[in-house]
Amino acid sequence: MLLPCVAVPISKAVHHRIAIDLARGVLRVGRERPAHADLDPASVHAALGEPEPTAAARLVTFAQTIDAPVPVLRAAGRGAPRLVGGGWGAPMGMAVVVIATRGGEALSIATHDRRAFLTALRARP
């Protein structure tokens, strides 16, 4: 009976925890560790210049970031940015930041504080 109540907080802690390691040049989001050098700095600056999303915009983004392991719901099949971290979707209440890699892949990263996250990414060497 308790499992449904704690499933989402546990999922947020596992799949959407963010750590920026400037010394190693790695961004850790959940189970993934993309290198800072692979991220396009122009996309970070562009995302930082966007206004904070409203509650309605966050709800729409939540519905669009589903990346479940079902052929119809895969982000790649729909042409949507890939959700980073290992989860099947961005949790409600979190903002989603879309950042491009130098290779042109769009990545969706769920965060509680998008401005602090993007400011920390911009400060990388």
Buried (B, 14 or more C-beta within 10 A) or exposed (E): EEEEEEEEEEBBEEBBEBEBEEEEEBBBBBEBEBEBEBBBBEBBEBBBEEEEBEEEEBEEBBEBBBBEEEEEBBBEEEEBBBBBBBBBBBBEEBBBBBBBBEEEBBBBBBBEEBEEBBEBBEEBE
